Amino acid sequence: MTDQSPPLIPSAQHQTSLSPHEILHSANSGMIVERVGQLRNEFRSEGRTFAREIAEYINTKQVGVASAFVYEETFGVKDRIHWFIHMSSMDQYETLVHMGDSDESYRNTFSRNYIPEEKGGGTWARLFLDGSLRETVLLPQFWGMYGTRTEHGAEEHSEVFRSQGNSTLPGAQAQTDIPADQIMHSANAGIVIHRTAEIVYDFRSEARQFAREAADAINRNLPGEATAFLYEEAFGTQDRIHWLIHLKSLATYQRLLELHVRDASVRDIFFRQRIEPERGGGSWARMFVQGSMTDTALTPQHWGMYATAPEAGR
């Protein structure tokens, strides 16, 4: 019988010539820079060519330092491009900055004409809407981060506590004991859901406990299909947290919905009273700023996606 199931979307690791063990991703990196830019409609193909070329240049020239992948919003704003630039540690960001000073080939990539003469010509600067490029820095969350409380001294069992001043933060994979071959991450997932929420200051410790529990419930119940990690936003809005929920495919999202209906232990995470009566009581719902929780589904970019030009835009 012929398999009638739809083909899976190629994961981001197919964007690079590197082997999987050379790639930094959302599970093993110490820092992620999410860069977002809105392409002009008329340059949607050329813009994707630029995005992919910049990412692959970083991948091949900075092996072990940084890996970059390109994603598109699955159901959101069309022609909005997301790069995830994964770095081994925060101090390696300077290495990327120095590329702009000392790497002539890298500089030439930005000065090259991506736009055909019949469209007026021009470099990458014409590809995007002015002012649309922005960056968010994500750090893998660890217990006690930013002066928050933990239960049973959990921070003392963390790699950060034991490392005694090591500047490299542990990757998000330290948040789970799921075997590495069952972890979904930004390089091997078919869909990445980026969930953000702003925490009410009074409940900043309790909210992080909930966030980690909610992620762990996904990891324990859907190994090999879905993996969720928690990150903190550095240099941006304080106490805004980020989950990256990595799904094998979009169909896995339905498995997530079913999990929250059928599994009593998972439901308890959301219905349990987490706030002490003397502080007004309540579940997780009181811990976050109303209306601040948002989801963005991201699909790894592949050539020809959304009826754009094929490879290299040519």
Residue, then its C-alpha position, 0 to 999 in steps of 0.5 A: m500500500t502506498d503511504q498517503s501521509p504528507p511529507l514532513i517539512p525539512s528541518a533547519q539542519h538541512q539548511t547547512s552543509l555541516s554535520p549534526h554533531e557540528i551544529l549548535h542549536s536550542a538545546n546545546s547553546g549557551m545563548i540564542v539571538e533571535r533576529v527578526g526582519q520584515l521583507r518587502n513584498e517585491f523582494r521576498s525571494e531575494g530577501r530569503t536568498f540573503a537570509r540563507e547566505i548570511a546564515e550559512y556563512i556564519n555556520t561554515k566560518q564559525v563552527g563550534v562558535a555559532s550556528a544560524f538557521v532561518y525560519e518563517e512564520t507559519f500562520g503569522v505575518k507573511d514574509r517576516i524572517h526569523w534567524f536563530i543565531h545559536m552561540s556556545s556562550m555569551d562571550q562569543y558574541e564578540t567573535l561575530v562582531h569582529m567578523g564585520d571588521s576583519d572578514e572581508s568575505y563577510r563584509n562583501t556579502f552585505s555589500r553585494n547587489y541582491i536586487p536585479e537591475e530591472k528592479g532598481g538594483g541594490t544591496w540587502a538594505r533595500l530588502f527589508l522594511d526600514g526599522s523592522l529588524r530587531e533582536t531578542v537575546l535568549l538565555p537558557q533558564f536555570w534555577g535561581m536565575y535573576g535572584t528568584r527563589t527555588e524549592h528545596g534549594a534546587e539552585e545548589h544542584s545546578e551546573v551553574f552553582r557547581s561550576q564556580g564562576n565558569s562564564t559558559l551557561p549550560g544549554a537548555q538540555a540541562q533542564t531535562d533528563i530526556p535522552a539526547d536522541q529523543i530531544m527535539h530542538s531548533a535544528n531537527a524540529g519541523i515546527v518551533i512554537h515560540r511562546t512569550a509571557e510577562i511575569v507579574y513581579d510579585f510572583r516571579s519565582e512561582a511563575r518560573q516554577f510553573a514554566r519549568e513544570a509545564a515544559d517538563a510535562i511535555n518532555r516526559n509525555l512526548p519524548g521524540e515528538a515534542t520538547a520544550f525549553l525555558y529561556e530568559e530574555a536578556f537586555g530586554t523586558q525584565d521578567r519576560i520569559h520565553w518557551l521554545i516548544h519544538l515539534k516533530s511536525l505540525a501534527t504533533y500540536q494535536r498531540l499536545l492538545e490531547l495531552h492537556v485533556r487526557d492526562a490528569s497529572v498534566r491538568d493538575i499543573f494548570f489547575r493546582q493552587r500555587i499562590e499562598p492564601e495570605r497572598g490571595g491564592g490562585s493558580w498559574a493564571r494570576m502569575f502573568v500580565q493579562g494578555s501578555m502570553t503570545d505564541t508564534a509558530l515558526t517553520p524552517q525555511h526551505w527553497g521555494m517556500y510560499a511560492t518564492a523563487p527556488e534555490a539562491g533566488r535565481 
